[in-house]
Amino acid sequence: MITSVTFMIRLPRENIIITGSSGLIGSALASRIAGEYNIIGLDRVEPKSLPEHACFLPIDLESDQSVADALARIHQEHGNQIASVLHLAAYYDFAGEPSEKYKAITVNGTRRLLRELQQFSSVEQFVFSSTLLVHAPCKPGENIDEDWPLDPKWDYPQSKVKTEQLILSEHGDIHVVLLRIAGVYDDDGHSIPLSHQMQRIYERRLTGRVFPGDPRTGQAMIHLDDLIDAFSRLVDRRKELPHVTTLLIGEPETISYAELQRAFGELIHGESWETQRMPKSFAQAGAWMQEKLPLGEDPFIKPWMIDLADDHYELDISRARHLLDWEPRHNLRETLPALVNSLKTNPLGWYRAHKIPPPDWVVRDAAQQKK
C-alpha cells in the first residue's frame, strides 16, 4: 500500500518596519498586522506593550548615527529583505510657531532613513504618512482628489510637501505610497481639535459659542480603525500598486463646524447649541490676549488658526476605493455619541487622557464621587 505524506512548509515572516511605532497610530498598526508579519518598531520612546511577533528598537531621526545603528541592527538580526516601511514618525506642534524640528525630523529624518535602507538587498515598499492639509482647501460642495492643487498653509503641511518631494527624488527602486491622511479620531476621541471643541462646550465657555470663520466649513476625518485597515491593505497589495502611488484617506462626508457644535451641545447638555460668527479681527485680538497675557491656562486657539477658519476639506476617495477596495466602515456623525459618552462617564479621566487641564469643579466632582 502506498501512502502519501503532505508536508506543510512554513515560510519565514516578512519584515515590516514601523517608525513612530509607540504612538496612537503606530501601536494600533503594529497590533493589527503582527499576526501576519514580523514587526520592527522604531521610536524614541519604548511602547508600554508589544504584540507577539513584534520587537522594538530605539531611534532618533535627528541623528545620523542613531538611524544608521538602528538600521544596521535590523539588517543583522532580521535579514536583508524588508517587505514594507510604514513611516509615521514626524514633528508636529499645534503652537504654529516655526521650528527647525520640522526640517530636522520630518524632512532630514526621512532622508536618513531612505539612505540607510539602501543597505538592504530588497525594500519593496515605503509608505509615507502625509496629510490632506498639503492640498489647497475647497468650497463646501466641492471634493478634493489627489490631483487637487497643493497649497500647504503652515509649517506642518509644508514639511510634509518637502518630504514628499524628497522621497520622490531619492526612493530609487523602492515602491512609494504618499498617504495623505484626514484628521484621525477614535471612539474615545484622541483628536486634539475635537477634544478641545468638546471641552469648550462642556465648560460652557464663550469660545464654545462663536466661530471666526464660515461655520459651514469643516475638515475631513478618519476613524483610527479605518486608517489601520487602509495601511494593512497597502501592505498586502504592495506588489499590485504602481511604482509611485498618491492616496487620500478619509471619510467622504465632512461635517461642518456648525453641525458639530449643535451635535456636541445636544449630546453634552441636552439643549440647542447655536454658534455665532465672530469677526476675525475680534477673534485674533482675543486669541492674542489669551496667548500673551498671564491668564492661567495656555489657550488652544492660536491667532494663526483664525486665519484658516474658512478652510474646507472634503474628499473624493475614488482612488483608494479602486486600488485598495477600501471604504470607511465608520463615520464621525455616528461616532459622536461615543465621544461624548467617554467624556460624561469619567470627566476627570477624559481630561487627563486628552492632556487638557481640568477645571476645579471637575476635580471636585470626581473627589466627591470617590467618597
C-alpha positions in Angstrom: 0.0 0.0 0.0 1.3 3.4 -1.0 0.7 6.3 1.4 1.3 9.9 0.7 2.5 12.4 3.2 1.9 16.1 2.8 4.4 18.4 4.3 3.4 22.0 5.2 6.3 24.4 4.7 6.0 27.5 6.8 7.7 30.4 5.2 9.5 33.0 7.4 7.5 36.0 8.3 8.2 39.1 6.1 9.6 42.1 7.9 7.7 45.3 8.4 9.3 48.4 9.8 7.1 50.9 11.6 8.5 54.3 12.6 6.7 56.2 15.3 5.6 52.7 16.5 4.8 53.9 20.1 2.2 56.5 19.1 -1.5 56.1 18.7 -1.5 55.1 15.1 1.8 53.1 15.2 0.8 51.0 18.2 -2.6 50.2 16.7 -1.0 49.4 13.4 1.6 47.0 14.9 -1.1 45.2 16.8 -3.2 44.8 13.6 -0.6 43.3 11.3 1.7 41.5 13.8 -0.4 38.3 13.2 0.9 38.1 9.6 4.3 39.9 9.6 7.4 40.3 11.7 7.1 43.9 13.1 10.1 46.0 13.9 9.0 49.1 15.7 11.2 52.2 15.7 10.6 55.2 18.0 12.3 57.4 20.6 10.1 56.0 23.4 9.6 52.3 24.1 5.9 51.2 23.9 4.1 50.0 27.0 3.5 46.7 25.4 4.3 44.8 22.2 2.2 42.2 20.4 3.6 38.8 19.6 6.0 38.8 16.6 7.0 42.4 17.2 10.1 44.0 18.6 11.3 47.5 19.4 14.5 49.4 18.6 15.2 53.0 19.8 15.9 55.6 17.1 16.4 59.3 16.9 15.7 60.6 13.4 17.7 63.7 14.1 20.9 61.7 14.5 22.8 60.2 11.6 24.4 57.7 13.9 21.2 56.6 15.6 19.5 55.9 12.3 22.5 54.1 11.0 22.8 52.0 14.1 19.1 51.0 14.2 19.0 50.0 10.5 22.3 48.1 10.8 20.8 46.2 13.8 17.7 45.3 11.7 19.9 44.1 8.9 21.9 41.9 11.3 19.0 40.5 13.3 16.3 40.3 10.7 18.0 39.9 7.4 18.4 42.0 4.3 14.8 42.0 3.0 12.0 44.4 4.0 8.5 44.0 2.8 7.4 47.5 3.8 8.4 50.5 5.7 5.5 52.4 7.3 6.9 55.8 8.1 4.7 57.5 10.7 7.3 59.4 12.7 7.3 63.2 12.2 7.3 66.5 14.1 4.0 68.2 14.9 3.2 71.2 17.1 -0.2 73.0 17.4 1.6 76.1 18.6 2.1 77.0 14.9 5.5 78.6 15.6 8.3 78.0 13.1 10.6 75.2 14.2 13.8 73.7 12.9 12.5 70.3 14.1 10.2 70.1 11.0 13.3 70.1 8.9 15.5 68.1 11.3 12.9 65.3 12.0 10.3 65.2 9.2 12.5 66.1 6.2 16.0 65.1 7.1 14.9 62.2 9.3 13.2 60.7 6.2 16.4 61.4 4.2 18.5 59.5 6.8 16.0 56.6 6.8 16.0 56.3 3.0 19.7 56.4 2.8 20.2 53.6 5.3 17.6 51.5 3.6 19.9 51.2 0.7 22.0 48.6 2.6 19.1 46.1 2.2 19.0 43.8 -0.8 15.3 44.4 -1.1 12.9 47.0 0.2 9.6 46.5 -1.5 7.5 49.5 -0.3 7.9 52.8 1.5 4.7 54.3 2.9 4.9 57.9 4.0 2.1 59.3 6.3 1.4 62.7 4.9 -1.7 64.9 5.4 -4.6 66.1 3.4 -3.6 69.6 4.5 -0.9 69.7 1.8 -3.8 70.5 -0.6 -5.5 73.8 -1.1 -8.9 74.0 0.6 -12.1 73.6 -1.4 -15.5 75.1 -1.1 -18.4 73.3 0.5 -19.9 71.0 -2.1 -16.5 70.5 -3.9 -14.3 67.4 -3.4 -10.5 67.3 -3.2 -8.8 64.4 -5.1 -5.1 63.5 -5.4 -4.7 65.9 -8.3 -6.1 68.9 -6.4 -3.6 71.8 -6.2 -1.1 71.8 -3.4 -1.1 74.8 -1.0 0.1 74.0 2.5 -0.7 76.9 4.8 1.6 76.3 7.8 4.8 74.6 8.9 3.4 71.1 9.5 1.9 70.5 6.0 4.7 72.4 4.4 7.2 70.0 5.9 5.1 67.1 4.5 5.2 68.6 1.0 9.0 69.0 1.3 9.3 65.4 2.5 7.1 64.1 -0.3 9.4 65.8 -2.8 12.5 64.4 -1.1 11.0 60.8 -1.3 10.2 61.2 -5.0 13.7 62.2 -5.8 15.6 59.7 -3.6 13.4 56.5 -3.3 15.2 54.7 -6.2 13.7 51.2 -6.9 11.5 51.2 -3.7 7.8 51.4 -4.4 6.4 54.5 -2.7 3.0 55.4 -1.3 2.3 59.0 -0.3 -0.6 58.6 2.0 -2.4 61.9 2.6 -4.5 61.3 5.8 -7.5 63.2 7.1 -7.8 64.1 10.8 -7.7 60.9 12.9 -10.1 60.1 15.8 -11.3 57.0 17.6 -14.3 56.1 19.9 -12.6 57.9 22.8 -11.7 61.0 20.8 -7.9 61.2 20.7 -8.3 64.1 18.2 -6.8 67.4 19.5 -9.2 69.7 17.7 -12.3 67.6 18.5 -11.4 67.2 22.2 -10.8 71.0 22.6 -14.1 71.7 20.8 -15.8 69.4 23.3 -14.1 71.0 26.2 -15.2 74.5 25.3 -18.8 73.3 25.1 -18.7 71.1 28.2 -17.4 74.1 30.2 -19.9 76.4 28.6 -17.2 78.8 27.5 -17.9 81.8 25.4 -15.4 80.5 22.8 -17.7 77.5 22.5 -20.5 79.6 21.1 -18.6 81.7 18.5 -16.5 80.9 15.4 -14.3 83.3 13.4 -15.0 81.7 10.0 -17.8 80.3 7.9 -19.5 77.7 10.1 -20.5 75.7 7.0 -16.9 74.7 6.6 -15.1 71.7 8.2 -12.3 69.2 7.9 -12.4 65.6 6.7 -11.8 63.0 9.4 -11.0 59.3 9.5 -11.6 56.7 12.3 -8.4 55.1 13.6 -9.8 51.6 12.7 -10.4 52.6 9.1 -7.0 54.1 8.8 -5.3 51.0 10.1 -7.4 48.9 7.6 -6.1 51.1 4.8 -2.4 50.6 5.9 -3.0 46.9 6.1 -4.4 46.8 2.6 -1.5 48.8 1.3 1.0 46.3 2.7 -1.0 43.3 1.5 -1.3 44.7 -2.0 2.1 46.3 -2.3 3.1 44.1 -5.3 0.0 45.3 -7.2 0.3 49.0 -6.7 2.1 51.5 -9.1 5.7 52.3 -8.5 4.5 55.7 -7.1 1.1 56.0 -5.6 -0.6 59.0 -4.0 -3.7 58.3 -2.0 -6.2 60.4 0.0 -7.6 58.5 3.0 -10.6 59.9 4.9 -14.4 59.8 5.2 -16.2 61.1 2.1 -18.6 63.2 4.3 -17.3 66.3 6.0 -19.4 67.6 9.0 -19.4 71.4 9.2 -18.2 73.2 12.3 -21.8 74.4 13.0 -23.1 70.9 12.8 -20.5 69.6 15.2 -21.3 72.4 17.6 -25.0 71.6 17.6 -24.4 67.9 18.0 -22.0 68.3 20.9 -24.3 70.8 22.6 -27.3 68.5 22.4 -25.3 65.4 23.4 -23.4 67.0 26.3 -26.1 69.4 27.7 -29.3 68.2 26.1 -30.1 71.6 24.7 -29.9 73.5 21.5 -26.5 74.9 20.8 -26.1 77.6 18.2 -22.8 79.1 17.0 -22.4 82.8 16.1 -19.9 84.0 13.6 -17.4 86.4 15.1 -15.3 88.9 13.1 -11.8 87.6 12.6 -10.2 90.8 13.9 -12.0 90.4 17.2 -11.1 86.7 17.4 -7.5 87.4 16.6 -7.3 90.1 19.3 -8.9 87.8 21.9 -6.6 84.9 21.0 -3.5 87.2 21.1 -4.5 88.4 24.6 -5.1 84.8 25.9 -1.8 83.8 24.5 0.3 86.7 25.7 -1.3 87.7 29.0 -0.8 85.6 32.2 -4.4 84.4 32.4 -3.6 80.9 33.6 -4.3 78.0 31.1 -2.4 78.1 27.8 -5.2 78.5 25.2 -5.6 76.0 22.4 -6.9 78.5 19.9 -3.9 80.4 18.4 -4.0 83.5 16.2 -2.7 81.6 13.2 -5.6 79.2 13.4 -8.1 82.0 13.0 -6.6 82.8 9.5 -7.5 79.3 8.4 -11.0 79.2 9.9 -12.7 79.4 6.5 -10.7 76.5 5.0 -12.9 73.5 4.0 -11.6 69.9 3.2 -14.0 67.4 1.7 -12.5 64.3 -0.1 -13.0 62.2 -3.2 -11.7 58.8 -2.2 -12.3 57.1 -5.5 -8.7 56.1 -6.0 -8.5 54.4 -2.6 -11.7 52.5 -3.4 -10.3 51.4 -6.7 -6.7 50.5 -5.7 -7.4 49.1 -2.2 -11.1 48.1 -2.4 -11.3 50.2 0.7 -14.2 52.0 2.2 -14.6 53.6 5.7 -16.8 51.5 7.9 -17.1 54.3 10.5 -18.2 57.9 10.2 -17.8 60.8 12.6 -21.5 61.6 12.7 -22.4 58.2 14.1 -19.4 58.1 16.5 -20.2 61.4 18.2 -22.3 59.8 20.9 -19.4 57.5 21.8 -17.1 60.5 22.0 -19.4 62.4 24.4 -20.1 59.3 26.5 -16.4 58.9 27.1 -16.4 62.5 28.5 -19.5 62.3 30.5 -18.8 58.8 32.0 -15.5 59.9 33.5 -14.8 63.6 33.0 -11.6 63.8 35.1 -10.2 60.7 33.3 -11.2 62.2 30.0 -9.3 65.5 30.7 -6.2 63.6 31.7 -6.3 61.2 28.7 -6.6 64.2 26.4 -3.9 66.2 28.3 -6.2 69.1 29.0 -6.0 70.8 32.4 -9.4 70.1 34.1 -11.3 73.0 35.7 -11.6 72.9 39.5 -15.2 71.8 39.5 -14.4 68.7 37.5 -11.7 67.8 40.1 -14.1 68.5 43.0 -16.9 66.4 41.4 -14.5 63.5 40.9 -13.4 63.7 44.5 -17.0 63.8 45.8 -17.8 60.7 43.8 -15.0 58.8 45.5 -16.3 59.5 49.0 
